[in-house]
Amino acid sequence: MTSLFLLLWACTDKHVDTGDSGSLGVHVDALCAGEGDNSLQIGTGVGEEFLPMEANSLMGLDVAPQGGFGVTIRARTTGLRAAVGEVPHSPASVELNTWIDGEESASFLNEDVEIYCQDDGTGLIWGVVVGFDPVEYSTTDDLFRLDGLTTSLQVVAYGQDGDEAEGWVDVVISVGR
């Protein structure tokens, strides 16, 4: 009887291999509750899809909700609390920074972001734009100065438990192509 119970449990309980050698896996609900190491990966996607941004990817500009223009991103997180069980969402703040030639160009703190739990236990943030300074890049001519420029995008997510995770990616800006 015990063997039958263990077999049924093994077939129905969702576990995720964390990649740690010797690990027995971490339950998806535990991952969404903020268990595991903190990480943040910057990417793109549509719907539930997440595609990691490769270094030096060519990225266009979109209108930024904070004003001006920037690169629309998604972020995949681990270690930060995401929607769990009956909780439909998990509030977070996200700091969005652009860096040009090693100097911070713009910084914006979006305090109204949600982290949504995914089937694999990661969190997903979408609908944010890592923007450029809306004063310095306010005209079409200003935006064309960004064309072909390699820019570093920095995203820092602050979870509701005070935890944080940070990710970086260098992209090449495409304007008018």
KEGUKOL-716306 format. One record per residue: residue in one letter; x, y, z of N, C-alpha, C in turn. Coordinates in pm, whole numbers, plus 32768, in hexadecimal, padded with zeros to 4 digits. Layout:
aXYZXYZXYZ ...
***
This chain:
m80527F8A80008000800080008057807D8000 t80C3807B804F811E80EE8055815E81057FCD s8183809B7F8881C080A87F03816080E97EA1 l80E080C37EA6807D80FF7E4D806D81937E6A f806A81B97EEA805F82467F0F80D782957EDB l815082607EF081C882A67EC281CA82B47E2B l819D824E7DE3819782547D52813482BF7D24 l80BE82C37D61805C832A7D3E809083B57D60 w80CF83C57DD2810684467DF8817184737D96 a81C984197D708236843C7D14820184657C8B c8192842B7C61815B844A7BDD810884C97BDB t80D684F47C4E807C85677C4D80B985E47C89 d811F85D97CDA8157864F7D1C81B886957CBE k81A787197CA981FD87647C4F828087867C96 h82EF875B7C608373877C7C9383C587B57C21 v8422880B7C43847B88487BE0850A88297C09 d855987FA7BAC85E687E37BC7862B886A7BC8 t8668888D7C3786A9890F7C43873089137BFF g876088A17BCE87E2889E7B8F885388887BF2 d8836888B7C74889C88737CD888BD87DE7CD8 s893D87BB7CD58961872E7CD4893586EE7D57 g88F7867B7D4C88C886337DC1884386657DF6 s880C86CC7DB9878D87037DEA871A86A67DC7 l86BA869D7E218642864E7E0685D986A17DC1 g85F487227DA98594877B7D69854C87CE7DD2 v8513883C7DA684C988967DFD843C88A17DC7 h83DA88987E1D834E889F7DF5833189277DB6 v82E289297D4B82C189A47D0382898A0E7D61 d822E89E87DBB81F58A487E1982608A867E72 a82C48A367E9883318A6C7EEB83838AD17E9B l839D8AB37E1B83E68B127DC883988B957DBB c83178B8B7DA182C58C047D9382B78C4F7E17 a82CA8C097E8582C48C497F0983478C8E7F2C g83AA8C867ED484288CCC7EEA849B8C757F15 e848C8BF17F0D84FA8B987F3085628B997EC0 g85DA8B747EE186448B6B7E7C86948BEC7E71 d86FA8BE77E1C87538C597E09870D8CC77DBA n872D8D437DD986F68DB67D92873E8DC77D0D s86F08DD67CA387288DF37C2086C28E3E7BCD l86F28E857B68869C8ECC7B0B86DD8EC67A83 q86908E9A7A2086C08E92799786688EEB7941 i86A48F3D78EE865C8F997898863F8F557813 g85C48F6777E1859F8F297763852B8F707721 t84EE8F2976C2847A8F59767984158EE87674 g83A68EFE763083438E94761E82B78ECC7613 v825B8E7075F881CD8E9075EB81808E28763B g81138E51767D80C58DF376CE81198DBF7740 e811C8D3C7751816C8CFF77BB81FB8CE27790 e821B8CFF7712829F8CE276D9830A8D3D7715 f837F8D05772D83F48D527757846A8D267702 l84A68D8776BC851C8D6D766B858E8DC476A2 p85F78D8676D886658DD5770E86A38E2D76A1 m86C48EA876C3870A8F007666879C8ED4765F e87CB8EC375E688588EA475D088A78F2775D4 a89238F20760089788F97760289818FD07575 n89789052756B8983909E74EF89119085748D s889D905D74C288259050746F87FE90DA743B l87CA90DF73C28799915B7387870C917473BE m86F791E674018678920474418644928C7414 g85C3929073F28581930D73CF85529356744B l851E93CE743584ED942074A48455942274A5 d841D942B751D838E94387533837794B1758D v82FB94E1758F82D8954D75EA82DC95157679 a831E955F76D1832B9535775C82BB957377B0 p827995277805820E955F7858823E95CE78B4 q82BF95CD78D682F79633792D831C96B178E0 g830596B1785C832897227807839F96FF77B0 g83A1973377398410971976DF84059692769A f8479965A7677848095DD762E84E3957F7670 g84D294FD7655852D949A768C851594127650 v855193AE768D854A9323765E84E792D776B6 t847F929F7678841E924D76C1845F91C776E2 i8450919E7760848C911F778C842990CD77DD r844F905277F284148FFA785684868FCF78B0 a84658FA6792884CC8F737982849C8EF179C0 r84F58E8E79C084D88E0E7A0285288E0D7A84 t84E18DF17AF385208DF77B76851C8D6F7BBC t857B8D5C7C1685758CF07C7885978D2F7CFE g85678CF27D6985858D1F7DEF852F8D917E21 l84DD8DCC7DCA84808E357DF483F58DFA7DFB r83A68E277E5B831E8DF47E6A82CC8E1A7DEE a828A8DB77DB682318DCC7D4481A78D9A7D6D a81478DA77D1480BE8D7B7D3280C08CEA7D5D v80828CCC7DCF80828C457E067FF48C1E7E2C g7FCB8BA67E057F498B727E2D7ED78BCE7E07 e7E8C8BFC7E6B7E188C507E537E3C8CE47E40 v7EBA8D087E577EE68D927E457EFC8DA97DAF p7EAD8E027D6F7EB68E107CDE7F328E5B7CAE h7F778E9F7D067FEC8EEB7CDC80438F087D55 s80B98F3E7D3A81138F637DA581528FE97D82 p813690517DD1816B90D67DB0820290DE7DC3 a823E91317D6F82CE91487D7682EB91D37D40 s836492007D568397927A7D18840A92517CBD v841892987C4D848292797BF084CC92F97BCC e854F92F67BE085A593667BB985D993497B2C l85C593A87AD285E893987A45865294007A22 n86CA93D379FE873A942F79E487789415795B t879C9481791787EA9476789B887494B078B6 w88D79471787B8962949A788A899D94A977FE i89DF951B77E68A23953377668AB595527785 d8B0F950977478BA0951B775C8BC5951977F0 g8B8794BF783D8BA794AF78C98B6C95187925 e8B1F957578EF8ADF95DD793E8A4995C67941 e8A0B95D679B7897A95C679BE893996387970 s88E396127912889E967378BC8816969878F4 a87D096357929874A964D7960872A95E179C6 s86D496077A2786A995A87A8D861895C77AAF f85C9955D7ABC853C956E7ADD851294FC7B3A l84CC951C7BA6849994B77C01840394A87BE9 n83DD94337BB7834F94137BA2832093C57C1C e82CB94047C6E829F93C67CEB821C93797CDB d81EC936E7C61816B932E7C49817A92B97BE8 v81CC92577C0F81E991E37BB981BA91657C00 e819491037BB3816A90817BE881CC90167BBB i81E68FB67C1282328F3E7BEC81CF8ECC7BE8 y81C38E8C7B7481628E217B6281AA8D9A7B5F c817A8D3C7BB081B48CB77BB781998C6B7B37 q82008C2A7B0281F48BD87A8A81F28B447AB1 d81CD8AEF7A5281C28A5F7A6D82448A207A9F d82B68A5A7A7983368A217AA383698A5A7B27 g83198AB37B6883408AEC7BE8838A8B707BDF t83AC8B9C7B6783EB8C1F7B5983808C8B7B5F g83AB8D067B7783528D787B7283628DBE7AEC l82F98DFF7ABC83018E477A3E82CB8ED47A50 i831B8F357A2682F58FC37A2782EB8FED7996 w8281903579738275906978EA823790F478EE g82399136787981FB91B9786F8252922A78A4 v82D5921678A9832F928078D7838E92A87866 v83B8932678698411935C7803848A939A7848 v8501936C7821857D93A778548598942077FC g8584949778368580951277E68601956177E2 f860495BA7780866E961D7773863D96A077AC d869996F777D0867897797809861997C377AB p859C97DE77D7853A981D777F855998AF775D v85B298ED77A985DA9977778A864999767722 e86AF992177398720991A76DC86F898DE7655 y869998827657866E983F75DB85DB986075C2 s85C198E075A78537990E7599850B99227508 t8568993174AC854399497420856898D073CB t853598CE73528556986372F585EB986072DA d862998D372C986BA98DA72B28706989F7329 d86D798BC73A487169884741C870F97EB741A l869B97B673F5868A972573F186E396E57388 f86F497287315874B96F272AC87DD96EA72DA r8803973C733B888B9733737488A196AE73BC l8833966D73E5883E95EC74298851957773C8 d8831958C73488836951F72E688C394E472DE g88CC946072F2894A941872EB899B941C736B l8969946373D089B09472744F899C93F674A7 t8A0A93C374DD89FF9356753F89E0939375C7 t8975936276048943939676828933932376E4 s8956933C7761894292D777C988BC92F1780C l886B9288781787ED928F785E87FF924978E5 q87D8928D794F87E0925579D6875392547A10 v872A91E17A4486A791D47A8286BB91997B0D v868491DD7B72868B91AD7BFB85FC91A07C2D a85D491267C53854D910F7C89855691047D20 y84FC914B7D6484F391487DF6847191037E1A g847A908C7E55840490407E7983C090747EF6 q834990407F1082FB906D7F83833890448007 d83948FE6800883D48FBB808384589004809C g84779069804884F390B3805785689077800C d855190057FC985BB8FC87F7985CC90157EF7 e863F90057EB8865490447E3786A48FE97DDB a86908FFE7D5A86DA8FB47CF486FB90167C84 e877090047C4787A090637BE487CE901A7B67 g87B490587AF387E390227A74881590917A19 w8872906E79C388AE90CA796388B0908978DA v88A490DB787288BB90AD77EA88E291257795 d89439111773D8969917876DB89189161765D v88DE91CC7627889291C675AA88C29233754C v88A7922074CC88C592857467884092C47440 i88379348744987BA938F742E87A893A27397 s872E9388736B870A939972DD869C940372D3 v86B8946D728B865794D87277864694ED71E1 g85CB94E271B185AC9501712585DC949D70BF r85FA942570E6862993C0708685B593727050 
***
